[in-house]
Amino acid sequence: MGDIAAAWQRFVPQVRSHWKSCAEAGLPHTDANLHATCALFETFVRALDAKAPPLDEIRKLYAGIDMLNEQHDGGLFETDERELLVTWIIQAAEMAGINPADHDGEPGSEWRDF
């Protein structure tokens, strides 16, 4: 397991906890879309650990998140999810060699719609 994959595994409990909290509050966060979200991130992580170009992988990840969000009428990924997930994406990009300062603090922000 690469460093980014190990970091993701340490982060997953926070994502699961967030999803559970949202579901309990009546939001559209289910086990199924948690699984789909994690699958998107696991694909991203494997690509980064395989030394794929980080910005390309961020673009692909955001496209997947956008598609999943559309399936839930734009209500699955809101401010709280953005604050949780984008923070981790930036950390993963740093681990892959991207300097966030070179991208106004958020590599790939031009592709993020949530």
LUMTORSE-568836 format. One record per residue (C-alpha): residue in three letters; y, z, x. Coordinates in pm, 1 decimal. Last residue first. Example, Ala and Ser with C-alpha at 12.3 -4.5 7.8 and 13.67 -1.06 7.14 Angstrom:
<rs>
Ser  -106.0  714.0  1367.0
Ala  -450.0  780.0  1230.0
</rs>
This chain:
<rs>
Phe  2112.9  -546.5  -1982.5
Asp  2208.9  -897.8  -1875.6
Arg  2132.3  -878.4  -1506.0
Trp  2136.6  -1212.2  -1321.6
Glu  2480.8  -1177.5  -1157.5
Ser  2389.2  -820.7  -1063.7
Gly  2128.6  -952.8  -821.1
Pro  2212.4  -715.8  -536.3
Glu  2422.7  -430.5  -669.7
Gly  2685.1  -263.6  -450.7
Asp  2929.1  -554.6  -444.8
His  2654.6  -773.6  -299.6
Asp  2703.4  -732.0  78.4
Ala  2745.1  -359.0  15.8
Pro  2392.6  -360.5  -128.7
Asn  2251.3  -442.0  217.9
Ile  1921.1  -620.2  163.4
Gly  1634.6  -547.5  403.1
Ala  1338.0  -502.6  169.0
Met  1390.4  -124.3  164.3
Glu  1746.8  -191.8  56.9
Ala  1622.4  -414.6  -224.2
Ala  1386.1  -137.4  -333.4
Gln  1675.4  110.0  -341.5
Ile  1883.5  -134.3  -547.1
Ile  1592.1  -181.9  -787.4
Trp  1561.5  198.0  -819.1
Thr  1924.4  237.0  -922.4
Val  1879.5  -59.0  -1154.0
Leu  1593.6  115.1  -1332.0
Leu  1742.7  451.4  -1424.2
Glu  2104.5  355.6  -1488.3
Arg  1998.8  37.6  -1667.7
Glu  1745.6  227.4  -1876.2
Asp  2010.2  478.5  -1982.6
Thr  2262.3  204.4  -2058.3
Glu  2029.5  -6.1  -2274.2
Phe  1697.4  -178.2  -2218.0
Leu  1483.3  -167.3  -2530.7
Gly  1743.5  -253.5  -2793.0
Gly  1808.6  -622.6  -2730.0
Asp  1624.2  -725.5  -3045.7
His  1297.3  -583.1  -2913.2
Gln  1138.9  -912.2  -2806.5
Glu  1476.2  -996.5  -2650.7
Asn  1437.5  -692.3  -2421.1
Leu  1104.8  -821.1  -2296.7
Met  1257.8  -1160.3  -2217.8
Asp  1557.6  -999.5  -2046.3
Ile  1329.3  -773.6  -1840.7
Gly  1130.7  -1077.0  -1728.6
Ala  1445.9  -1266.7  -1629.7
Tyr  1569.1  -954.7  -1448.6
Leu  1246.6  -936.6  -1249.0
Lys  1264.5  -1306.6  -1158.9
Arg  1624.0  -1270.3  -1035.2
Ile  1528.6  -957.3  -839.5
Glu  1241.8  -1151.5  -683.0
Asp  1468.1  -1433.8  -571.9
Leu  1710.5  -1178.8  -426.5
Pro  1431.5  -1006.7  -236.2
Pro  1292.5  -1319.6  -63.3
Ala  914.4  -1256.3  -56.4
Lys  803.3  -1020.4  221.0
Ala  458.6  -940.7  74.1
Asp  585.5  -587.5  0.7
Leu  869.2  -749.3  -193.0
Ala  627.7  -962.7  -394.2
Arg  398.6  -667.5  -467.9
Val  698.8  -462.0  -581.3
Phe  829.5  -729.8  -817.0
Thr  484.3  -780.7  -971.6
Glu  456.3  -402.9  -1011.3
Phe  800.7  -396.1  -1171.7
Leu  709.4  -652.1  -1435.5
Ala  379.8  -472.2  -1501.7
Cys  566.9  -142.4  -1539.4
Thr  784.9  -295.2  -1808.2
Ala  485.6  -440.4  -1992.5
His  304.6  -104.6  -1979.0
Leu  614.1  72.6  -2107.2
Asn  636.3  -197.2  -2374.6
Ala  283.9  -117.5  -2492.3
Asp  318.6  259.9  -2462.1
Thr  617.8  236.9  -2691.8
His  994.4  262.9  -2651.7
Pro  1161.0  133.1  -2969.6
Leu  1389.0  439.2  -3006.6
Gly  1298.8  720.0  -3245.4
Ala  1412.1  1009.9  -3027.4
Glu  1049.6  1091.3  -2939.9
Ala  1008.0  733.0  -2820.5
Cys  1313.3  769.7  -2596.5
Ser  1182.3  1091.7  -2440.6
Lys  842.2  932.9  -2381.1
Trp  1001.2  628.8  -2217.7
His  1212.4  850.2  -1989.7
Ser  909.8  1055.0  -1886.7
Arg  712.4  740.0  -1809.5
Val  999.2  598.9  -1602.0
Gln  1036.7  925.7  -1411.1
Pro  659.9  939.8  -1350.8
Val  673.1  580.8  -1214.3
Phe  916.4  665.0  -931.3
Arg  663.5  799.7  -677.9
Gln  443.3  496.3  -744.0
Trp  744.0  269.2  -692.7
Ala  819.6  431.0  -355.8
Ala  458.1  373.6  -249.8
Ala  483.8  10.1  -357.3
Ile  805.4  -25.8  -155.6
Asp  643.5  124.3  152.9
Gly  338.8  -97.3  135.1
Met  0.0  0.0  0.0
</rs>
